[in-house]
């Protein structure tokens, strides 16, 4: 029975067990192992879903076709198989599902499931060292516009150059502003160039 059930499980990713729940086969995506500089491969992981334990009619038709029996006989045999698992767990025994994992009953009465470690890997781990390309061109999303990283680098460099203007340019600008203020002051008061003393007329007192 286990051989047929495992074929169904690997093909359909789930198999319901009356009274226990459903065994679910999940695909774990590849992950990066930065410490060892490698990319871990895709893995298969089994888990127990305790909230779905009713097989559909296509499941029994699958069993019937594989072992050459009627659908009614497939329902009877699988129902007895599931009832036997539940009975063993109620008695406190652990139940091993071949090539999948082990069922057990906790002190609280809840059913626990511990999957076996994968007997094989779909793909080997591969080296994943970081490669830095200084002038590599790629797209960068800035707000709602797409620019290249080279365009953004040039833009940021221009901003840095504007912010770090040389001191002599700042002094020249301030000097020009000061000269403009003096010119406006002299022009407004009709002051002649080269005369910077007091322009007030002083009358000398006559002889006493």
Protein Blocks (a to p, Z undefined) as FASTA:
>chain_A
ZZmmmmmmmmnopacdehjapcddddddddddfknopaddddddddddfkbccdcfklmm
mmmmmnopafklmmmmmmmmmmmmmmmmmnopacddehibccdddfkopacddddddfbd
fbdcdddddcddfklccdddehjaccdfklmmmmmmmmmmmmmgcfklmmmmmmmmmmmm
mmmmmmmnopaehiabdfbdcdddddZZ
